[in-house]
């Protein structure tokens, strides 16, 4: 399964509330491309949803290392920094 398919499956699982399955798909995508911004961002969102703020922050910071202009990742970092 390609990266795009894995990310799409993860999003579907997240919408269905199947967070463990979503995490597995995103981690598989990141095994194929550890710097995939979309997978990293979605994993950060997933970790926020599941109250794993430290892991979420790590994902968003990695996104910003790769793409410092990523507005949504910056917003999430700023939000998490408030906690």
Helices and strands as residue ranges (DSSP letters): H 3-15, H 19-32, H 37-49, H 53-66, H 71-81
